[in-house]
């Protein structure tokens, strides 16, 4: 589960993009239009965009609002 919040006054189309440790895009989670000032939760099932299971390891998440990168890079892990 991925927990995120948007600052008040920030509204737009949110996409969460997950990359592997080689920098390759693994999955894009399109969250749709979100209003600022709220906390949201998203689920990543550990699969890539081709619906294949991802290997155990470290992954990185970058959030985009209306196509613009927001915040920093967040580290995640799959542990099996």
N, C-alpha and C positions, 0 to 999 in steps of 0.2 A: 504494500500500500504506500502510495506517495502522498504526502500531506504538503499542501502549499497554500499560500495566501497572496492576494493581490493588494497592494497599497490602496487606501481610499482615494477615489478620484481616478483610478486607473481601470479602464474597461476595454475589453477587446477580445479578439479571437486568440485563445491560448493553445499552444502546441508544446508538448513535452517531447523532446527528441533524445533518445538514448543511443549512446555510442559505446563500442567496446574499447579495450585498452589499446588497440591499434588505430583508433580514431575512425573506424568505419561505422556508419550509421546502422543501427540494429533495428530500431523501432521508432515510429512516430505515433504518439498518442494525441489525437485531436480532441481537445476538451470543449471546443465550441466557444461561444461568446460567454464571457464571465464578467460579473460586476466586481469592482474593487471594494475593499473593506470586509471581505468575507474569507473564511477558511474553506478550502475544498480538498477532497480526497479523490485520488485516482488509483486504479489498480493496474499493475503490470503483471501479466501472467508468466513472465519469464520466456516469452516467445518472441521471435523476430517478425518482421513484416510479411514473411512467407509462411507464418504459422508453425515454424520449426522451433523446437526447444533450444534455448541458448545454453551454452556450457557454463559450468561453475566458473566464477571469476569476478573481476572488478569491472564495473560499468560506470559510465558517466552520463549525467542528465543535464541538459541545457534547456531552459524554458524560453519560449518566444511569445511575445504579445504583438499581434498584428504584424508578424514577420520580423520584429526587432528583438534582439537578444536582451533578456532582462535578468538581473541578478548574476550570480556566478555559476561556476561548474560544481555540480554536486556528485559525490562519489556514492555508488551503491555496490552491493555484492549479491551474487547468487551463490548460495552454499547448499550443496546437495548431500 
